[in-house]
Every structure is written in structure tokens, then in C-alpha cells.
Amino acid sequence: MAATTSDAGTRRDFLYVASGAMGAVGVAAVAWPLIDQMNPSAAALALGTSEIDIASIQPGQQIVFKHRGLPLFVRRRTPAEIASAKAVDVNSLPDPLARNANLPENAPATDASRVVKPEWLVLIGVCTHLGCTPTVSTPQQPEGEYGGWLCHCHGSAYDTAGRIRKGPAPRNLDVPTYSFMSDTRIKVG
């Protein structure tokens, strides 16, 4: 018995749909490895976050860690440093923005907006002028006039909250994304 016209059309349509579906599966099978290779490697993901033990840092002391190839300043501030940072009028700052990755871009540069816990200050230690590494001020070796950091290259001075106070640097030191895992450990990134 010969096939009718309506049966032939239905078979032809089925063959077109089946061929198209198999072609789409074949394209997906070829494309998936190409797309998947663009994902970051396990090594890159491991470098994306850092867990830092801060138990040994004493008040007034700063430790420099390496995070994503950049210096990371972790400073345990004294009550005097915290009070000094809180006393600054945000409107008098060259950069009135917090530059804190944990907050909205337009957050003001108050001391509270630069820290998660007042005692601990975590900063990317790269001068925002030309990318130098500023030196920390300590009672034994004061740097600059604001008690924070001084970039010797061009004289940019930062206060005890990492805010630019004097010099050519256009912005405050950046605060990375970080959180406290416990009282003695932080996770950066």
C-alpha cells in the first residue's frame, strides 16, 4: 500500500525535527569543553580567597600578608588610633568615599564604614597614586603626620583608617571583601 501525502509530510517533518535535535546535541557536545575551559582553574579559585590567622597580632601592630599578588595590611588598632580615626570630619577628606568592597560605592569614608570591627583594619596595601607600597607608622618609627601610612615616592599620607589625607594620591586605600570566621580568623576575598 502506498503512503498517502499526509503520511509522507508527517514522516518528513519528523525526520527534520529529529535531524535538527541530533545536530543541536552534537553542537552542544562540541561547545561544552570549549566553554568549560574558560572557567577559572582550581589554582586560581584557591588564590581568590585567603584565610588569615590574626591571633598573634598585638594592639598597634600591623602584619602584611599577600592576597591575589598584592600586599594586604592587617592592623590591630589601639583605642587611641580608633578615636583619632573617628574624630576626622569626612567632609575635610580629599576622598570622601569609603572604597570598601563590602559596602555600596557611595558609602561615606567614616571610620565605621572602613572596618567590620573597630579594632581591626584590613586594607589593600597599594598606594592609589602610582601603585607603590606605603610604609606603616609605628611609635618606634613614625611615618607621616596622620599615624597611618606614608608613601615615600610622592608623599601621600594616609590616616589610621587608610584614608588619604595629604599628597597626590586620589583615593583612599581600598578595603577588600572580608569577613570574620571567628575572633581569630578572617576570610579575605
C-alpha positions in Angstrom: 0.0 0.0 0.0 1.4 3.4 -0.9 1.8 6.1 1.6 -0.6 9.0 1.4 0.5 12.6 1.1 -0.4 13.4 4.7 1.7 10.5 6.0 4.7 11.5 3.9 4.6 15.0 5.2 4.4 13.8 8.8 7.4 11.5 8.3 9.4 14.2 6.6 8.6 16.7 9.4 9.7 14.0 12.0 13.0 13.5 10.1 13.7 17.2 10.0 13.0 17.6 13.7 15.0 14.5 14.7 17.9 15.6 12.5 17.8 19.1 14.0 17.7 17.8 17.5 20.7 15.5 16.9 22.6 18.4 15.3 21.9 20.5 18.4 23.1 17.8 20.7 26.3 17.4 18.6 26.9 21.2 18.7 26.4 21.2 22.5 28.8 18.3 22.9 31.5 20.1 21.0 30.8 23.5 22.5 30.8 22.4 26.2 34.5 21.7 26.5 35.3 25.0 24.9 33.0 26.9 27.2 34.1 24.9 30.3 37.8 25.7 29.7 37.1 29.4 30.2 36.2 28.8 33.9 39.0 29.6 36.4 41.2 26.7 37.3 41.3 25.2 40.8 44.6 27.1 41.5 43.0 30.4 40.5 40.0 29.8 42.7 42.3 28.9 45.6 44.1 32.2 45.2 40.8 34.0 45.2 40.3 33.8 48.9 42.7 33.8 51.8 42.1 32.7 55.4 44.3 34.6 57.8 45.1 33.9 61.4 45.1 37.2 63.3 45.5 35.8 66.9 49.2 36.8 67.2 48.7 40.5 66.1 49.1 42.8 69.1 47.3 46.2 69.5 49.2 48.8 67.5 50.9 46.1 65.3 50.4 45.5 61.6 51.2 42.3 59.7 51.5 42.3 55.9 50.1 39.3 54.1 49.9 38.5 50.3 46.5 38.3 48.8 46.0 37.9 45.0 49.6 39.1 44.5 49.1 42.3 46.4 50.2 43.3 49.9 47.3 43.0 52.4 47.7 45.2 55.5 46.0 43.8 58.7 46.3 46.2 61.5 45.1 45.8 65.1 44.3 49.4 66.1 44.7 50.8 69.6 41.9 52.7 71.2 43.8 56.0 70.5 44.1 55.1 66.8 40.3 54.3 66.7 39.5 57.6 68.4 41.8 59.5 66.1 40.1 58.0 63.0 36.6 58.6 64.4 37.4 62.3 65.1 38.0 63.1 61.4 35.3 65.1 59.6 34.5 63.2 56.4 33.9 66.5 54.5 37.5 67.5 55.1 38.9 64.4 53.3 40.3 64.6 49.7 38.3 61.4 49.0 35.0 61.3 51.0 34.1 57.7 49.8 34.7 54.6 51.9 36.2 52.5 49.0 35.0 49.4 50.9 34.1 46.4 48.7 31.7 45.3 51.4 29.6 48.4 51.0 27.8 50.4 48.3 30.1 52.6 46.1 28.8 55.8 47.5 29.2 55.0 51.2 31.0 57.8 53.1 34.5 57.4 54.4 33.7 57.3 58.1 35.8 55.2 60.3 32.9 52.8 60.8 32.5 52.3 57.1 36.1 51.3 56.7 36.1 48.4 59.2 34.0 45.4 60.2 35.2 45.5 63.8 36.7 48.8 65.0 39.8 47.2 66.4 40.7 45.5 63.0 41.6 47.4 59.8 42.1 45.3 56.6 43.4 47.2 53.6 45.0 46.5 50.2 48.4 48.0 50.7 48.8 49.7 47.3 49.1 53.5 47.1 46.4 54.8 44.9 48.7 57.3 43.2 51.3 55.1 41.4 50.9 51.7 43.0 53.7 51.8 45.5 53.5 50.1 48.9 53.2 52.7 51.7 55.1 52.1 54.9 53.3 51.8 58.2 53.7 54.3 61.1 54.6 52.8 64.4 55.5 54.5 67.7 59.1 53.4 67.2 59.1 54.7 63.6 56.5 57.4 62.9 55.6 57.8 59.3 53.7 60.9 58.1 51.7 63.2 60.2 48.5 61.2 60.5 49.7 58.0 62.2 48.8 55.6 59.4 50.9 55.1 56.3 53.2 57.2 54.2 54.1 56.5 50.5 57.6 57.9 50.2 57.6 58.1 46.5 55.5 61.3 46.3 54.5 61.9 49.9 50.9 60.6 50.1 49.9 60.3 53.7 47.1 58.1 55.0 45.5 58.1 58.4 44.7 55.3 60.8 41.7 54.3 58.8 43.6 54.2 55.5 42.1 57.4 54.2 44.2 59.8 52.0 44.9 62.9 54.0 47.7 64.6 52.1 49.6 64.2 48.8 48.9 63.3 45.2 47.0 60.0 45.8 43.5 60.5 44.5 41.7 57.8 46.6 41.7 56.1 50.0 43.4 52.7 50.3 40.9 50.0 49.2 39.2 47.8 51.7 38.8 44.2 50.2 35.8 42.0 50.7 36.4 40.2 54.0 34.6 38.7 57.0 35.4 37.3 60.4 35.2 33.5 60.6 35.9 33.7 64.3 37.6 36.1 66.7 41.0 35.0 65.5 40.4 34.2 61.8 39.4 36.3 58.8 38.5 35.3 55.3 39.5 37.8 52.6 38.1 37.6 49.1 
